[in-house]
């Protein structure tokens, strides 16, 4: 399938960018190490230094964002000045991106100087440590999530995210526009910004500048929520089925039963793919609705193609048993 620009190579995330992103949600204030705001953040993990402050640094994950909670701060405050200085020099000798301090705690003597010497930003949060972790993890996971730009149109059909793809001018936008007129919802047209969440969830959304505008050839740009109402759009949707639109080709091999489910890969996630060949008079919007409803059936465990196949096998087996009986009946 046409995946637009392909997987995005994320620009390096810096401490400064992360601070701006998290400032309001985590009630942050920058209290030291301003020179290190351009330090890269290489990983999405965040953890407390733990045993590293006690001197065991053999397995210290220094490339992670570090959090000093009440335990770490109280431990540093309990040390003699020389010992605390020695430990902090060892700690900041590692390539630590930055240090968060929770519960708006006061800094132990020497911490600010050690961080400044290593150009490591110190960022304080008013939140308790557990609440800080709860809020920060989902935000960072989204920021570091793999993403790509797909050329297509994404719509919510009966709660199923259908991504329509195909060559330029084949009618992807017109199909989705007809679906919107039938009461379904537009997510994105032309460019679909796609992000992988976890291992197997793909979330699609529109670009912020063109979101919920559609280009209809011969008409131009239209504002979908202005024409059809705000209920005709949604901000993002999980991509669950890819619908490949192709020009009619009588020589093409077409799956007539649905037993051989085709799949495509987006960001390493396998997604069902259905190819629909277009010819004059074909009602693609009704077919799209059937695709969505059939997907819901399969998701609930009902697989019509397999059920029909088993019914045929059972009928043929029964007929074969009758023929075998007649052959053996020699009376």
C-alpha positions as CSV (number, residue, x, y, z in Angstrom):
1,X,0.0,0.0,0.0
2,X,1.0,3.6,-0.5
3,X,2.4,4.7,2.9
4,X,3.0,8.4,2.0
5,X,6.3,9.5,3.3
6,X,7.0,6.3,5.1
7,X,8.0,5.8,8.7
8,X,8.9,9.1,10.3
9,X,12.4,9.6,11.6
10,X,11.7,11.5,14.7
11,X,13.6,14.6,15.3
12,X,15.7,14.2,18.5
13,X,13.6,15.1,21.5
14,X,15.4,17.5,23.8
15,X,14.9,18.3,27.4
16,X,13.7,21.8,26.6
17,X,11.0,20.4,24.2
18,X,10.0,17.9,26.9
19,X,9.8,20.6,29.5
20,X,7.6,22.8,27.4
21,X,5.3,19.8,26.6
22,X,5.0,18.7,30.3
23,X,5.1,22.0,32.1
24,X,1.4,22.6,32.7
25,X,0.4,18.9,33.1
26,X,3.1,18.2,35.7
27,X,3.3,21.6,37.3
28,X,7.0,22.0,36.5
29,X,9.5,24.7,37.2
30,X,13.1,24.8,35.9
31,X,15.4,25.4,38.9
32,X,18.9,24.7,37.5
33,X,21.0,23.5,34.6
34,X,19.5,25.9,32.0
35,X,22.5,25.3,29.8
36,X,21.5,21.6,29.3
37,X,18.0,22.2,27.8
38,X,19.3,21.1,24.4
39,X,20.4,17.7,25.8
40,X,18.8,14.9,23.8
41,X,16.4,12.5,25.5
42,X,17.3,9.1,23.9
43,X,14.7,6.9,25.5
44,X,11.1,7.1,26.7
45,X,11.7,5.3,30.0
46,X,11.7,7.2,33.3
47,X,13.0,5.8,36.6
48,X,14.5,6.6,39.9
49,X,18.3,6.2,40.4
50,X,17.9,3.8,43.3
51,X,21.1,2.0,44.1
52,X,23.1,4.3,41.9
53,X,23.1,6.9,44.7
54,X,24.3,4.2,47.1
55,X,27.3,3.6,44.9
56,X,26.2,0.6,42.8
57,X,26.3,1.9,39.2
58,X,27.0,-1.3,37.3
59,X,23.5,-1.6,35.9
60,X,22.5,2.1,36.1
61,X,20.3,3.1,33.1
62,X,21.8,6.5,32.8
63,X,20.1,7.4,29.5
64,X,16.7,7.5,31.1
65,X,14.9,10.5,32.6
66,X,15.7,10.4,36.4
67,X,13.3,11.1,39.2
68,X,14.3,12.1,42.7
69,X,11.5,11.4,45.0
70,X,11.3,11.8,48.8
71,X,13.4,8.7,49.4
72,X,16.3,9.9,47.2
73,X,16.3,13.5,48.6
74,X,16.1,12.4,52.2
75,X,19.0,9.9,51.6
76,X,21.2,12.6,50.1
77,X,20.4,15.0,53.0
78,X,21.4,12.3,55.4
79,X,25.0,12.1,54.0
80,X,28.0,14.0,55.1
81,X,29.0,16.9,52.8
82,X,32.0,15.1,51.4
83,X,30.2,11.9,50.8
84,X,27.3,13.6,49.2
85,X,29.6,15.5,46.9
86,X,31.4,12.3,45.9
87,X,28.2,10.5,45.1
88,X,26.8,13.4,43.1
89,X,30.0,13.7,41.1
90,X,29.7,10.0,40.2
91,X,26.0,10.3,39.4
92,X,26.4,13.3,37.1
93,X,29.4,11.8,35.5
94,X,26.9,9.6,33.5
95,X,25.0,11.1,30.5
96,X,21.8,11.8,32.4
97,X,19.3,13.8,30.3
98,X,17.7,15.6,33.2
99,X,16.6,15.1,36.8
100,X,13.0,15.7,38.0
101,X,12.4,16.4,41.7
102,X,8.9,15.7,43.0
103,X,6.8,17.1,45.9
104,X,8.4,20.5,45.5
105,X,11.2,19.4,47.7
106,X,14.1,21.6,48.7
107,X,17.4,20.7,47.1
108,X,20.1,19.0,49.3
109,X,23.3,21.0,49.6
110,X,25.5,20.6,46.5
111,X,22.9,19.1,44.2
112,X,22.4,22.3,42.2
113,X,26.1,22.9,41.8
114,X,26.8,19.3,40.7
115,X,24.0,19.5,38.1
116,X,25.2,22.9,36.8
117,X,28.7,21.6,36.4
118,X,27.5,18.7,34.3
119,X,24.9,20.9,32.4
120,X,22.1,18.7,33.5
121,X,18.7,20.5,34.0
122,X,17.0,20.2,37.3
123,X,13.2,20.3,37.0
124,X,10.9,20.4,40.1
125,X,7.3,19.3,40.2
126,X,4.7,20.0,42.8
127,X,3.1,16.6,42.3
128,X,3.7,13.6,44.6
129,X,6.0,10.9,43.1
130,X,3.3,8.4,42.3
131,X,1.1,11.0,40.7
132,X,4.0,12.3,38.7
133,X,4.7,8.8,37.3
134,X,1.0,8.3,36.5
135,X,0.8,11.5,34.5
136,X,4.1,11.5,32.8
137,X,4.3,8.0,31.3
138,X,1.4,8.2,28.8
139,X,2.5,11.6,27.5
140,X,6.1,10.4,26.9
141,X,4.9,7.2,25.3
142,X,2.9,9.2,22.8
143,X,5.8,11.5,22.1
144,X,8.2,8.6,21.4
145,X,5.6,6.4,19.6
146,X,6.6,5.3,16.0
147,X,4.6,7.2,13.4
148,X,4.2,7.7,9.7
149,X,2.1,9.6,7.1
150,X,-0.3,7.6,5.0
151,X,-1.9,8.9,1.8
152,X,-5.6,8.0,2.0
153,X,-8.9,8.9,3.7
154,X,-9.8,7.6,7.2
155,X,-13.5,7.3,8.3
156,X,-15.3,6.0,11.3
157,X,-18.0,3.5,9.9
158,X,-20.2,2.0,12.7
159,X,-17.3,2.5,15.1
160,X,-14.8,0.8,12.8
161,X,-11.9,2.8,11.4
162,X,-11.7,2.2,7.6
163,X,-8.7,3.6,5.8
164,X,-9.3,4.0,2.1
165,X,-6.2,4.0,-0.1
166,X,-5.6,3.9,-3.8
167,X,-4.1,5.8,-6.6
168,X,-4.7,9.5,-6.9
169,X,-8.1,10.4,-8.3
170,X,-9.7,7.0,-7.9
171,X,-12.4,8.5,-5.6
172,X,-11.3,8.0,-2.0
173,X,-12.5,11.4,-0.9
174,X,-15.8,11.1,-2.8
175,X,-16.4,7.7,-1.1
176,X,-15.8,9.1,2.4
177,X,-17.9,12.2,1.6
178,X,-20.8,9.9,0.6
179,X,-20.3,8.0,3.9
180,X,-20.4,11.2,5.9
181,X,-23.7,12.2,4.1
182,X,-25.1,8.8,5.2
183,X,-24.3,9.6,8.9
184,X,-20.7,8.3,9.4
185,X,-17.7,10.4,10.5
186,X,-14.7,11.8,8.8
187,X,-11.4,11.5,10.6
188,X,-8.8,12.6,8.0
189,X,-8.6,13.1,4.3
190,X,-5.6,12.9,1.9
191,X,-3.0,12.8,4.7
192,X,-3.5,10.5,7.7
193,X,-0.9,10.9,10.5
194,X,-0.6,7.5,12.0
195,X,0.9,6.6,15.3
196,X,1.5,3.1,16.8
197,X,0.3,2.8,20.4
198,X,1.6,-0.2,22.3
199,X,2.3,-3.3,20.1
200,X,-0.7,-3.5,17.8
201,X,-2.8,-0.3,17.9
202,X,-2.7,2.2,15.1
203,X,-4.2,5.6,15.7
204,X,-4.9,7.9,12.7
205,X,-5.6,11.6,12.7
206,X,-5.6,14.6,10.3
207,X,-2.9,17.2,10.0
208,X,-3.8,20.2,12.3
209,X,-3.8,22.6,9.4
210,X,-6.1,20.7,7.1
211,X,-8.1,18.6,9.6
212,X,-11.7,18.0,8.4
213,X,-11.3,19.8,5.1
214,X,-11.7,17.7,2.0
215,X,-10.7,18.3,-1.6
216,X,-13.4,17.3,-4.0
217,X,-12.2,17.4,-7.6
218,X,-14.2,19.9,-9.6
219,X,-15.6,21.5,-6.4
220,X,-12.5,22.4,-4.4
221,X,-12.0,22.5,-0.6
222,X,-15.1,21.9,1.6
223,X,-15.4,22.3,5.3
224,X,-17.1,19.1,6.4
225,X,-18.2,20.1,10.0
226,X,-19.5,23.4,8.7
227,X,-21.7,21.6,6.1
228,X,-22.7,18.4,7.9
229,X,-22.3,19.5,11.5
230,X,-19.8,18.7,14.2
231,X,-21.1,15.2,14.6
232,X,-19.8,14.4,11.1
233,X,-16.2,14.4,12.3
234,X,-13.9,13.0,15.0
235,X,-10.4,13.9,16.0
236,X,-8.7,10.5,15.8
237,X,-9.6,6.9,15.3
238,X,-8.0,3.5,15.4
239,X,-7.2,2.1,11.9
240,X,-8.8,-1.4,11.8
241,X,-9.3,-2.2,8.1
242,X,-7.5,-1.0,5.0
243,X,-9.8,-0.7,1.9
244,X,-7.7,-0.7,-1.3
245,X,-9.6,0.9,-4.2
246,X,-8.5,-0.4,-7.6
247,X,-9.8,0.3,-11.2
248,X,-11.8,-2.6,-12.6
249,X,-9.6,-5.3,-14.2
250,X,-11.3,-8.3,-15.6
251,X,-8.1,-10.3,-15.5
252,X,-7.5,-9.6,-11.8
253,X,-7.7,-12.5,-9.4
254,X,-10.5,-11.6,-7.0
255,X,-11.2,-13.4,-3.7
256,X,-14.9,-14.5,-4.0
257,X,-15.3,-16.2,-0.6
258,X,-13.3,-14.2,1.9
259,X,-11.5,-17.3,3.2
260,X,-8.1,-16.0,2.2
261,X,-7.8,-12.8,4.3
262,X,-5.3,-10.4,2.9
263,X,-3.2,-8.3,5.3
264,X,-0.9,-5.3,5.1
265,X,1.7,-4.0,7.5
266,X,1.7,-0.4,8.9
267,X,4.5,0.4,11.4
268,X,5.0,-3.3,11.9
269,X,1.3,-3.9,12.7
270,X,-0.7,-6.3,10.6
271,X,-4.0,-4.9,9.5
272,X,-6.8,-6.7,7.4
273,X,-6.8,-5.4,3.8
274,X,-9.7,-5.7,1.4
275,X,-9.3,-4.8,-2.3
276,X,-12.4,-3.4,-4.0
277,X,-12.4,-3.1,-7.8
278,X,-14.4,-0.2,-9.0
279,X,-16.6,-0.3,-12.1
280,X,-19.6,1.9,-13.2
281,X,-22.6,1.5,-11.0
282,X,-20.9,-0.1,-8.1
283,X,-22.2,1.3,-4.8
284,X,-18.9,1.6,-2.9
285,X,-20.4,3.3,0.2
286,X,-22.8,0.4,0.8
287,X,-19.9,-2.0,0.3
288,X,-17.8,0.0,2.9
289,X,-20.6,-0.3,5.4
290,X,-20.8,-4.0,4.8
291,X,-17.0,-4.2,5.3
292,X,-17.3,-2.4,8.6
293,X,-20.2,-4.6,9.8
294,X,-18.5,-7.8,8.7
295,X,-15.4,-6.7,10.7
296,X,-17.6,-6.3,13.8
297,X,-19.0,-9.8,13.2
298,X,-15.6,-11.3,12.9
299,X,-14.4,-9.4,16.0
300,X,-17.2,-11.0,17.9
301,X,-16.3,-14.5,16.7
302,X,-18.7,-14.8,13.8
303,X,-16.9,-15.6,10.5
304,X,-19.4,-16.0,7.7
305,X,-17.0,-17.3,5.1
306,X,-15.7,-20.1,7.4
307,X,-19.2,-21.0,8.6
308,X,-20.4,-21.3,5.0
309,X,-17.3,-23.4,4.1
310,X,-17.9,-25.7,7.0
311,X,-21.6,-26.1,5.9
312,X,-20.5,-27.1,2.4
313,X,-18.0,-29.6,3.8
314,X,-20.7,-31.1,6.1
315,X,-23.1,-31.4,3.1
316,X,-20.5,-33.1,0.9
317,X,-19.5,-35.4,3.7
318,X,-23.1,-36.4,4.3
319,X,-23.6,-37.0,0.5
320,X,-20.4,-39.1,0.4
321,X,-21.6,-41.3,3.3
322,X,-25.0,-41.9,1.5
323,X,-23.2,-43.0,-1.7
324,X,-20.9,-45.3,0.4
325,X,-23.9,-46.9,2.0
326,X,-25.6,-47.5,-1.3
327,X,-22.5,-49.1,-2.7
328,X,-22.2,-51.4,0.3
329,X,-26.0,-52.3,0.2
330,X,-25.9,-55.4,-2.0
331,X,-29.2,-57.1,-0.7
